[in-house]
């Protein structure tokens, strides 16, 4: 028996039916027919249509290209994960950035995008640590109301001493409301009037217990503030002269209330000695660290936090992602 006879006996084709594959591919890709409709039109089994379409791609007869700006975002997400050791990254389209000021619209957009992603990570019995700022408040505002699931939210930083600003910038309260969760607050000002006052507050057993809860949360929601444009400076907790000193000392952003440098180290300045809240390095005890931040003024701070491995998952805009990869 010849090879051709053996193939015929085994039901294998003598040669690849290119013409039939072309017709199947044309009907499927160009005419938009389903595989079942292609099979009916060509009078062949549906499984054979599936096989012909796969072979057409493998042999280069059919190539598929996706023409969308979102394609670049997928590539950027993969590059961010590789560059900074992230578990996941999410890059969204946004309007061209304003290089002179922080864009509240961008914070709102990132918050809306992040909200369902965060919600998908939450499970019953979880403790969620929350930073603060308009981006994190936007996440909480966009969260769908959920039924009680034994979830707790703990603030990772102290409160603003200016009551008029609390409702604008505090994220933990709104997040707890949306999750039907119990909320734990760091009962002290974000920035004390002296280092001695901070030491006295932090020595309280109740606050120590709360800080321990924050250090061992299951997930942390984080954002970055520019050194002179973040919430801390916007509400006047730091004087302009102090900001100038911090920048001169190497501060690139405000993170968890602390001013940190390009290596994500807390800058040695009296302001940082007065902050009530978790220090950046203490985040390592939190297994899932979800950072949402973007914009050119925050770029140095974002890079510092990512390079230090302080985030495991990251949501940002396309322009910020490009600059993080390119820089």
C-alpha positions as CSV (number, residue, x, y, z in Angstrom):
1,X,0.0,0.0,0.0
2,X,1.4,3.4,-1.0
3,X,1.6,6.4,1.4
4,X,-1.3,8.1,-0.4
5,X,-3.4,4.9,-0.3
6,X,-2.6,4.6,3.5
7,X,-3.7,8.2,4.1
8,X,-6.9,7.6,2.1
9,X,-7.6,4.5,4.1
10,X,-7.1,6.4,7.4
11,X,-9.4,9.1,6.3
12,X,-6.6,11.7,6.0
13,X,-6.7,14.1,3.0
14,X,-4.3,13.7,0.2
15,X,-3.4,17.4,0.5
16,X,-4.5,20.5,2.4
17,X,-7.7,21.8,0.8
18,X,-6.5,25.4,0.5
19,X,-9.4,26.5,-1.7
20,X,-12.0,25.1,0.8
21,X,-10.1,26.8,3.6
22,X,-10.1,30.1,1.7
23,X,-13.9,29.9,1.2
24,X,-14.4,29.0,4.9
25,X,-12.2,31.9,6.1
26,X,-13.9,34.4,3.7
27,X,-17.4,33.4,4.9
28,X,-16.4,33.5,8.6
29,X,-14.1,36.6,8.7
30,X,-15.4,38.7,5.8
31,X,-19.1,37.9,5.7
32,X,-19.4,37.5,9.4
33,X,-21.1,34.1,9.3
34,X,-21.0,31.8,12.3
35,X,-19.1,28.5,12.1
36,X,-22.5,26.7,11.9
37,X,-23.6,28.9,9.0
38,X,-20.3,28.4,7.2
39,X,-20.7,24.6,7.6
40,X,-24.2,24.8,6.2
41,X,-23.2,26.9,3.2
42,X,-20.2,24.7,2.3
43,X,-22.0,21.5,3.2
44,X,-19.3,20.2,5.5
45,X,-19.3,19.4,9.3
46,X,-19.0,22.3,11.7
47,X,-15.9,20.6,13.3
48,X,-14.2,20.7,10.0
49,X,-14.9,24.4,9.6
50,X,-13.3,25.0,13.0
51,X,-10.2,22.9,11.9
52,X,-9.9,24.7,8.5
53,X,-10.1,28.2,10.2
54,X,-7.4,27.1,12.7
55,X,-5.1,25.7,9.9
56,X,-5.7,28.9,7.8
57,X,-4.2,31.0,10.7
58,X,-1.4,28.6,11.4
59,X,-0.3,28.6,7.7
60,X,-0.5,32.4,7.4
61,X,-3.5,32.4,5.1
62,X,-5.4,34.5,7.6
63,X,-3.8,37.1,9.9
64,X,-5.7,39.0,12.5
65,X,-4.8,42.5,13.5
66,X,-6.5,44.5,16.2
67,X,-6.7,48.3,15.4
68,X,-7.4,49.9,18.8
69,X,-5.7,52.3,21.1
70,X,-6.5,49.8,23.9
71,X,-4.0,47.4,22.3
72,X,-1.2,49.6,23.5
73,X,-2.7,49.6,27.0
74,X,-2.5,45.8,27.2
75,X,1.2,46.0,26.2
76,X,1.8,48.7,28.7
77,X,0.2,46.6,31.4
78,X,2.5,43.7,30.7
79,X,5.6,45.9,30.7
80,X,4.6,47.5,34.0
81,X,4.2,44.1,35.6
82,X,7.6,43.0,34.3
83,X,9.4,46.3,35.1
84,X,8.1,46.7,38.7
85,X,7.2,43.1,39.7
86,X,3.5,43.8,39.9
87,X,1.0,41.0,40.0
88,X,-1.4,43.1,37.9
89,X,-1.6,46.4,36.2
90,X,-4.5,48.3,34.6
91,X,-4.0,51.1,32.1
92,X,-6.9,53.3,31.0
93,X,-7.4,55.9,28.3
94,X,-7.5,59.5,29.5
95,X,-7.4,63.0,28.1
96,X,-4.0,64.6,27.5
97,X,-2.5,65.5,30.8
98,X,-2.1,69.0,32.3
99,X,1.5,69.4,33.3
100,X,0.9,72.5,35.5
101,X,-1.5,71.1,38.0
102,X,-3.1,67.9,39.3
103,X,-6.3,67.0,37.4
104,X,-9.3,66.1,39.5
105,X,-11.0,64.7,36.5
106,X,-8.2,62.1,36.1
107,X,-8.5,61.2,39.8
108,X,-12.2,60.6,39.3
109,X,-11.7,58.5,36.2
110,X,-9.1,56.3,37.8
111,X,-11.3,55.9,40.9
112,X,-14.3,54.8,38.7
113,X,-12.1,52.3,36.8
114,X,-10.6,51.0,40.0
115,X,-13.8,50.5,41.9
116,X,-15.1,47.4,40.3
117,X,-11.6,45.9,40.2
118,X,-11.2,46.5,43.9
119,X,-14.7,45.1,44.6
120,X,-13.7,41.9,42.8
121,X,-10.8,41.4,45.2
122,X,-12.9,41.7,48.3
123,X,-14.0,38.6,50.2
124,X,-15.9,38.0,53.4
125,X,-14.0,38.5,56.6
126,X,-11.4,40.8,55.0
127,X,-9.7,43.8,56.6
128,X,-9.0,46.7,54.2
129,X,-6.6,49.4,55.0
130,X,-7.2,52.8,53.4
131,X,-5.0,55.8,52.7
132,X,-6.7,59.0,51.8
133,X,-7.1,61.6,49.1
134,X,-9.5,62.5,46.3
135,X,-8.5,59.4,44.2
136,X,-9.3,56.9,47.0
137,X,-12.5,58.8,47.8
138,X,-13.4,58.5,44.1
139,X,-13.0,54.7,44.4
140,X,-15.3,54.6,47.4
141,X,-17.9,56.8,45.7
142,X,-18.0,54.6,42.6
143,X,-18.3,51.4,44.6
144,X,-21.7,49.6,44.4
145,X,-23.4,49.3,47.7
146,X,-22.8,45.8,49.2
147,X,-24.5,43.7,51.8
148,X,-22.7,43.0,55.1
149,X,-19.9,40.4,54.8
150,X,-18.0,40.8,58.0
151,X,-15.6,43.3,56.4
152,X,-13.7,46.0,58.3
153,X,-12.0,49.1,57.0
154,X,-9.1,50.6,58.9
155,X,-7.7,54.1,58.3
156,X,-3.9,53.9,57.8
157,X,-3.4,57.6,58.6
158,X,-4.6,60.1,61.1
159,X,-7.5,62.5,60.5
160,X,-7.5,66.0,59.2
161,X,-7.8,68.6,61.9
162,X,-9.9,70.8,59.8
163,X,-13.4,69.5,59.9
164,X,-14.5,71.4,56.8
165,X,-12.1,69.3,54.8
166,X,-12.8,65.9,56.2
167,X,-15.9,65.2,54.1
168,X,-14.0,66.2,50.9
169,X,-10.9,64.0,51.3
170,X,-11.6,61.2,53.8
171,X,-12.0,57.8,52.0
172,X,-12.3,55.3,54.8
173,X,-15.8,56.4,56.0
174,X,-17.4,56.3,52.6
175,X,-15.7,53.0,51.7
176,X,-17.0,51.5,54.9
177,X,-20.5,52.7,54.2
178,X,-20.5,51.2,50.7
179,X,-19.1,47.9,52.0
180,X,-21.5,47.8,55.0
181,X,-18.3,47.4,57.0
182,X,-17.1,48.4,60.4
183,X,-14.7,51.3,60.3
184,X,-11.7,51.9,62.5
185,X,-10.1,55.3,62.7
186,X,-6.6,56.4,63.8
187,X,-7.9,58.7,66.6
188,X,-5.3,61.5,66.1
189,X,-4.4,64.3,63.7
190,X,-2.5,63.4,60.6
191,X,0.2,65.8,61.6
192,X,0.7,66.6,65.3
193,X,2.0,70.0,66.6
194,X,5.2,68.3,67.8
195,X,7.1,65.1,67.7
196,X,6.5,64.7,71.4
197,X,2.7,64.9,70.9
198,X,3.0,62.2,68.3
199,X,4.9,60.0,70.6
200,X,2.3,60.4,73.3
201,X,-0.6,59.6,70.9
202,X,1.2,56.6,69.4
203,X,1.9,55.2,72.9
204,X,-1.8,54.8,73.7
205,X,-2.8,51.1,73.8
206,X,-5.9,51.6,71.7
207,X,-3.9,53.3,69.0
208,X,-1.2,50.7,69.1
209,X,-3.8,48.0,68.6
210,X,-5.3,49.9,65.6
211,X,-1.9,50.4,64.0
212,X,-1.3,46.6,64.4
213,X,-4.6,46.0,62.6
214,X,-3.5,48.3,59.8
215,X,-0.1,46.6,59.5
216,X,-1.8,43.2,59.1
217,X,-4.7,44.2,56.8
218,X,-5.6,41.9,53.9
219,X,-5.6,44.7,51.4
220,X,-4.5,48.3,51.3
221,X,-5.8,51.0,49.0
222,X,-3.1,53.6,48.3
223,X,-2.5,56.7,46.2
224,X,0.3,59.2,45.8
225,X,0.2,62.9,46.3
226,X,2.6,65.4,44.7
227,X,5.0,67.1,47.1
228,X,3.4,70.5,46.7
229,X,0.0,69.6,45.2
230,X,-1.1,66.7,47.4
231,X,-4.0,66.8,49.9
232,X,-1.7,67.5,52.8
233,X,-0.5,70.8,51.3
234,X,-3.8,71.7,49.7
235,X,-5.5,71.8,53.1
236,X,-2.7,73.8,54.7
237,X,-1.2,71.3,57.1
238,X,2.3,72.1,55.8
239,X,3.5,75.6,55.3
240,X,5.1,76.7,52.0
241,X,8.5,77.2,53.7
242,X,8.3,73.6,55.0
243,X,7.4,72.3,51.6
244,X,10.4,74.0,50.1
245,X,12.6,72.4,52.8
246,X,11.1,69.0,52.1
247,X,11.7,69.3,48.3
248,X,15.3,70.4,49.0
249,X,15.8,67.4,51.2
250,X,14.7,65.1,48.3
251,X,11.0,64.7,48.8
252,X,9.2,63.6,45.6
253,X,5.7,62.9,46.9
254,X,3.5,62.4,49.9
255,X,2.6,58.8,50.6
256,X,0.6,57.7,53.6
257,X,1.0,61.2,55.0
258,X,4.8,60.9,54.9
259,X,7.1,62.7,52.5
260,X,9.4,60.2,50.8
261,X,12.3,60.5,48.4
262,X,13.0,58.8,45.1
263,X,14.0,55.6,46.9
264,X,10.7,55.6,48.8
265,X,12.6,56.4,52.1
266,X,10.9,58.8,54.6
267,X,12.8,62.1,54.3
268,X,14.5,63.2,57.5
269,X,12.5,66.4,58.3
270,X,10.6,67.5,61.4
271,X,7.2,67.2,59.5
272,X,7.7,63.5,59.1
273,X,8.5,63.1,62.8
274,X,5.0,64.5,63.5
275,X,2.9,62.2,61.2
276,X,0.4,59.8,62.7
277,X,0.1,56.8,60.4
278,X,1.7,53.8,58.9
279,X,5.1,54.2,57.6
280,X,5.6,53.1,53.9
281,X,7.9,50.2,54.9
282,X,5.3,48.8,57.2
283,X,3.1,48.0,54.2
284,X,5.1,44.9,53.6
285,X,2.9,43.1,56.1
286,X,-0.1,43.7,53.8
287,X,-0.3,41.0,51.1
288,X,-2.3,42.9,48.6
289,X,-1.4,46.6,48.0
290,X,-3.6,48.3,45.5
291,X,-2.3,51.6,44.3
292,X,-4.3,54.0,42.1
293,X,-2.6,57.1,40.9
294,X,-1.6,59.0,37.7
295,X,-0.6,62.3,36.3
296,X,2.7,64.0,35.4
297,X,3.1,65.8,38.8
298,X,2.9,62.5,40.6
299,X,5.2,60.6,38.3
300,X,8.4,60.7,40.5
301,X,6.4,59.6,43.5
302,X,4.7,56.8,41.6
303,X,8.0,55.5,40.3
304,X,9.5,55.6,43.8
305,X,6.6,53.6,45.3
306,X,6.7,51.0,42.5
307,X,10.4,50.6,42.4
308,X,10.4,50.0,46.2
309,X,7.8,47.2,45.7
310,X,5.2,48.9,47.8
311,X,2.4,48.1,45.4
312,X,1.3,44.7,44.1
313,X,-1.5,46.0,41.8
314,X,-1.6,49.3,40.0
315,X,-4.2,51.4,38.1
316,X,-3.0,54.4,36.1
317,X,-3.6,56.3,32.9
318,X,-1.9,55.7,29.5
319,X,0.4,58.7,29.6
320,X,1.7,57.9,33.1
321,X,2.3,54.3,32.1
322,X,4.3,55.3,29.0
323,X,6.5,57.6,31.0
324,X,7.1,55.0,33.7
325,X,8.2,52.5,31.0
326,X,10.2,55.0,29.0
327,X,11.9,56.6,32.0
